[in-house]
Amino acid sequence: MKNAIHAVIFSAVLMGTASAAPQGAGEQKDAAPAAVTSTYELGNSEFDDYAKPFMLEDGRRVSFTQHIGNYYVQLDREPRMKMLPQAPGVFMTANGVRIQFRDDGDTVSIRDYEKLAAKGKQTAGDIVMAKR
């Protein structure tokens, strides 16, 4: 009798353990993107070298502006996006676009450029360069 009770309890424990295992166990899910924070504070006139429009390789225009201590990027007539300074001449948008100015602000490199465009629009590529 004891053996029968132990067998029932043992099989109940096994069934409970099996049903408690998460579905898709072993599958790796993409982690949510980390929030972008500002890790660098620009000097008083440091952004002045970047606050100009650039004509990109694909013929589109991108401009950089500043308003009350906030920095923005805007591709053609798309909505502008806030940029956060990461290092001298380096900015990130909340959706992961990385913008890097070089040559005293005369050259800009934009990584994940397609994220600047509204959904459904196709762009030239992953990294776009422009020189004034």
Secondary structure, 3 states (H helix, E strand, C coil): CHHHHHHHHHHHHHHHHHHHCCCCCCCCCCCCCCCCCCCCCCCCCHHHHCCCEEECCCCCEEEEEEECCEEEEEECCCCCEEEEEEECCEEEECCCCEEEEEHHHCEEEEECHHHHCCCCCCCCCCEEEEEC
